[in-house]
Amino acid sequence: MEIFRTPEERFANLEGYPFAPQYHEYEGVRMHYLDEGPRDGPVMLLVHGMPTWSYLYRSMIPALVDAGYRCIAPDFIGFGKSDKVVDDAWYSIERTCLSLRSLVEALDLQRVTVLVQDWGGPTGLYQPANMPERFDRLCIMNTWLENPEFEFHWMARVWNAVWHPLDTTGGPRVKDPNLFRRAFTKVARRAMIRFGLKGDTQPCGAVAALVMMGDYPGAPPELRAKLYEAYEAPFPSVKSKAGARRFPLSLPFWNPVAGDAEGQLRSWKTLLGWKKPVHFIWAHNDPNFSEKWLKTWAAHYPQATLDRIADAGHFLQETHGPQVAKLLLERIAEEAA
């Protein structure tokens, strides 16, 4: 198994990321994580999505640590400071779930609050669904679990199309039964190729930065450059991007096997019986995860709290990290009231 390890100098001098690296081994692959705060404190498990990494939580960690929490922020294998297996086919959402479970068990984490967003939803929510005794509460930000009540936005299909301009998907393609959506994906893929956004070579950091720029109205060029540098840092070569290629190609409407659609559905059904606290903190300006979906999901939990951040987009930890931390800590304080 060939592994690419991003040179440490790629991460030198990243603003606001002074944390000491920690490492866990899973299937012979090194997985990076942050471990900040008191070792005997209750745990905040901060789960990122794609194409981000633990850097996304940098502005939340200080406030959570000051409140007495131990913050564990892993980088998925293939992302951040974790090793990158160069074989696309190695990656699956189930394997990512299991690697994260391995970390939780190795650290023997207890009294855990899990924070999830983007692909952190399917991977992070797998953990309390399968180890409920370790978890105290859920904090759900803009994300999903595969289930009959959720339908992907057309922008997710564009995102998927960006990443498979060629015939290599790292897994079997699934023919969408909807003729219009099939045609749309084909046109979108060709358009992305025309504009040079080929999934195997495109800068991951540029994609993340472009999305984030939509959440930073009037952002100066230096902020754009900073975000590009930070989110592109893990991916200096085509070889390093196997995981980044695989995740969008694992969206369940395209590849339900790699996307662990059945596992996601099991987590959804299991967590419908969750009786402990659930806190939704939602970016209102995220077209992928709408207000309708928020209300649909939250309606399953009479104990749920809902907080909306009106001017936040998809990456709310990046743009509103301190506010997210403050809202969560306030909701936790109210649980005991």
C-alpha positions in Angstrom: 0.0 0.0 0.0 1.6 3.3 -1.1 1.2 6.2 1.2 1.9 9.9 0.7 2.8 11.9 3.8 2.4 15.7 3.3 5.7 17.4 4.3 5.4 19.2 7.6 6.7 22.4 6.1 3.5 22.7 4.2 1.8 23.5 7.5 4.4 25.9 8.8 3.2 29.3 10.1 -0.5 28.7 9.5 -2.3 31.6 11.2 -4.3 30.6 14.3 -3.2 26.9 14.3 -0.6 26.6 17.1 -1.7 23.1 18.2 0.6 20.2 18.8 0.1 17.2 16.5 -1.0 13.8 17.8 -1.1 10.6 15.9 -3.1 7.3 15.9 -2.4 4.3 13.7 -5.2 2.6 11.8 -4.6 -0.3 9.4 -0.9 0.8 9.2 -1.8 4.3 8.3 -1.0 7.4 10.4 -4.1 9.4 11.4 -3.5 12.9 12.8 -5.6 14.5 15.5 -5.5 17.4 17.9 -5.9 16.8 21.6 -6.3 20.1 23.5 -7.6 20.9 27.0 -7.8 18.9 30.3 -7.4 15.2 29.8 -10.0 14.5 32.5 -12.6 17.0 31.1 -15.7 16.1 29.1 -14.9 15.7 25.4 -15.7 17.7 22.3 -15.2 15.5 19.2 -14.9 17.9 16.3 -15.5 16.2 13.0 -14.7 17.9 9.7 -15.9 17.3 6.2 -14.5 17.6 2.7 -12.1 19.1 1.6 -11.3 20.6 5.0 -9.4 19.3 8.0 -9.0 20.1 11.7 -7.8 23.6 10.8 -11.5 24.4 10.3 -12.1 24.2 14.1 -9.1 26.4 15.1 -11.2 29.4 16.3 -13.6 27.2 18.3 -11.1 25.2 20.2 -9.8 28.0 22.6 -13.3 28.8 23.8 -14.2 25.2 24.3 -11.0 24.5 26.2 -11.5 27.6 28.4 -14.9 26.2 29.3 -13.2 23.0 30.6 -13.6 20.7 27.6 -11.0 18.4 26.0 -11.1 18.9 22.3 -10.3 16.1 20.0 -10.2 17.2 16.3 -9.1 14.4 13.9 -8.1 14.7 10.3 -9.7 12.0 8.2 -7.2 9.7 6.5 -6.5 11.3 3.2 -6.9 14.9 4.6 -5.0 17.4 6.7 -1.9 16.1 8.4 -3.1 12.4 8.2 -1.4 10.1 5.7 -2.8 9.9 2.2 -3.3 6.4 0.8 -2.7 7.0 -2.9 -5.1 4.3 -4.2 -8.5 5.9 -4.7 -10.3 2.5 -4.2 -8.9 2.3 -0.6 -11.3 5.0 0.5 -14.9 4.4 1.6 -17.1 6.2 4.0 -17.4 3.0 6.0 -13.7 2.9 6.4 -13.6 6.5 7.5 -16.3 5.7 10.1 -14.3 2.8 11.3 -11.0 4.7 11.5 -12.7 7.4 13.6 -14.2 4.7 15.8 -10.8 3.3 16.3 -9.5 6.6 17.5 -12.4 7.1 19.9 -11.8 3.6 21.4 -8.0 4.0 21.5 -8.4 7.2 23.5 -11.2 5.7 25.5 -13.3 8.9 25.1 -16.2 9.3 27.5 -18.8 12.0 28.1 -18.5 13.0 24.5 -20.3 15.8 22.6 -19.9 15.2 18.9 -19.9 18.2 16.5 -20.6 17.3 12.9 -20.8 19.2 9.6 -20.7 18.3 5.9 -19.3 14.7 5.6 -18.7 14.9 9.3 -22.4 14.0 9.6 -22.4 10.5 8.2 -19.0 9.8 9.7 -19.4 11.5 13.1 -23.0 10.4 13.8 -21.9 6.8 13.1 -20.1 7.0 16.4 -23.0 7.7 18.8 -25.2 5.4 16.8 -22.8 2.5 17.5 -21.3 3.6 20.8 -24.1 5.5 22.5 -22.7 4.9 26.0 -19.7 7.1 25.2 -21.8 10.1 24.0 -23.7 12.8 26.0 -25.1 14.9 23.2 -25.1 15.7 19.5 -24.3 19.0 17.9 -25.5 18.9 14.3 -24.5 21.6 11.8 -25.2 21.7 8.1 -25.1 18.0 7.1 -27.2 15.0 6.5 -27.7 11.2 6.9 -29.0 9.2 4.0 -32.7 8.5 4.6 -36.0 8.7 2.7 -36.7 12.2 4.0 -33.5 13.8 2.5 -32.9 14.8 -1.1 -29.6 16.2 -2.4 -29.6 19.7 -3.8 -28.7 20.1 -7.5 -25.5 21.9 -6.3 -24.3 18.5 -4.8 -24.7 17.0 -8.3 -22.5 19.8 -9.7 -19.9 19.1 -7.0 -20.0 15.4 -7.8 -19.6 16.2 -11.5 -16.5 18.2 -10.9 -14.7 15.2 -9.5 -15.3 12.6 -12.3 -14.4 14.2 -15.6 -12.8 10.9 -16.6 -14.0 7.4 -16.4 -12.1 6.6 -13.2 -14.4 6.9 -10.2 -12.7 4.5 -7.7 -15.8 2.4 -7.8 -18.9 1.4 -9.9 -21.0 4.2 -11.3 -24.6 4.1 -10.5 -27.0 5.2 -13.2 -29.4 7.9 -11.9 -32.9 6.8 -12.7 -33.9 10.5 -13.3 -33.2 11.4 -17.0 -33.0 15.1 -16.3 -30.5 14.7 -13.5 -28.4 12.4 -15.6 -28.3 15.0 -18.4 -27.6 17.7 -16.0 -24.6 15.8 -14.5 -23.2 15.2 -18.0 -23.5 18.8 -19.0 -22.0 20.0 -15.7 -19.1 17.6 -16.0 -18.3 18.8 -19.5 -18.5 22.4 -18.4 -16.1 21.8 -15.5 -13.6 20.1 -17.9 -13.9 23.1 -20.2 -13.0 25.5 -17.4 -10.1 23.3 -16.2 -11.7 22.0 -13.0 -10.8 18.4 -13.5 -11.3 16.3 -10.3 -7.9 14.6 -10.4 -5.9 17.9 -10.6 -8.0 20.7 -9.3 -6.7 22.6 -6.2 -8.8 21.4 -3.3 -8.0 24.5 -1.3 -9.2 26.7 -4.1 -12.6 25.0 -4.1 -12.9 25.4 -0.3 -11.7 29.0 -0.5 -14.1 29.9 -3.2 -17.0 28.5 -1.2 -15.9 30.3 1.8 -15.5 33.6 -0.1 -19.3 33.5 -0.6 -19.5 33.5 3.2 -17.2 36.5 3.6 -18.8 39.4 1.7 -16.2 41.9 0.6 -13.4 39.7 1.7 -9.9 41.2 1.0 -7.5 39.4 -1.2 -5.2 38.6 1.7 -8.0 36.6 3.4 -8.6 34.6 0.2 -4.9 33.9 0.0 -4.8 32.7 3.6 -7.7 30.3 3.2 -6.3 29.0 -0.1 -2.9 28.3 1.6 -4.4 26.6 4.6 -6.9 24.3 2.8 -4.5 23.5 -0.1 -1.6 22.8 2.3 -2.4 19.0 2.7 -2.5 18.4 -1.1 0.7 19.3 -2.9 0.3 16.8 -5.7 -2.2 14.8 -7.7 -1.1 11.7 -5.8 -2.0 13.3 -2.5 -5.7 13.9 -3.5 -7.0 10.4 -3.7 -9.2 10.9 -0.6 -10.3 14.3 -1.8 -11.3 12.7 -5.1 -13.1 9.8 -3.5 -15.4 11.6 -1.1 -17.5 13.5 -3.7 -17.6 10.4 -5.8 -19.1 8.6 -2.7 -22.2 10.7 -2.6 -24.9 8.0 -2.3 -26.8 9.1 -5.4 -23.7 8.3 -7.4 -22.1 5.4 -5.5 -24.2 4.1 -2.6 -21.6 1.4 -1.8 -18.6 3.7 -1.4 -20.9 6.2 0.3 -22.1 3.6 2.8 -25.8 4.5 2.1 -27.0 1.4 4.0 -24.8 2.3 7.0 -26.0 5.9 7.0 -29.6 4.7 7.0 -28.8 2.4 9.9 -27.4 5.3 11.8 -30.4 7.4 10.9 -32.8 4.8 12.2 -30.8 4.1 15.3 -30.5 7.8 16.3 -34.3 8.3 15.9 -34.3 6.7 19.3 -31.8 9.1 20.8 -33.1 10.6 24.0 -30.1 12.7 25.1 -29.7 16.4 24.1 -29.6 17.3 20.4 -28.5 20.8 19.4 -28.9 22.0 15.8 -26.7 25.0 14.9 -27.5 25.9 11.3 -26.0 28.2 8.7 -29.0 29.8 7.1 -27.3 30.7 3.8 -26.3 27.1 2.8 -28.2 26.0 -0.2 -27.2 22.4 0.2 -28.9 22.0 3.5 -32.1 24.0 3.7 -34.4 25.3 6.4 -36.9 22.7 5.3 -34.4 19.9 5.9 -33.4 21.4 9.2 -37.1 21.4 10.4 -37.7 17.9 9.0 -34.7 16.5 10.9 -35.2 18.4 14.1 -38.9 17.4 14.3 -37.8 13.8 15.2 -36.4 15.1 18.5 -38.7 16.8 21.0 -35.7 17.7 23.1 -33.9 19.4 20.2 -32.8 23.1 20.2 -32.4 25.0 17.0 -30.1 28.0 16.5 -29.8 29.6 13.1 -26.9 31.9 12.0 -28.5 34.2 9.5 -25.4 35.4 7.7 -23.5 32.1 7.7 -22.9 29.8 4.7 -21.8 26.2 4.5 -18.5 26.4 6.4 -19.9 28.1 9.5 -17.0 26.9 11.7 -14.7 29.0 9.5 -16.7 32.1 9.3 -18.5 32.0 12.7 -16.5 29.7 14.9 -16.6 31.7 18.1 -20.3 32.2 17.7 -20.9 28.5 17.2 -18.9 27.6 20.3 -20.8 30.3 22.3 -24.2 29.0 21.2 -23.3 25.4 22.0 -22.0 26.2 25.4 -25.1 28.2 26.2 -27.3 25.4 25.2 -25.3 22.9 27.3 -25.7 25.2 30.3 -29.5 25.3 29.7 -29.7 21.5 29.9 -29.1 21.6 33.6 -31.4 24.5 34.3 
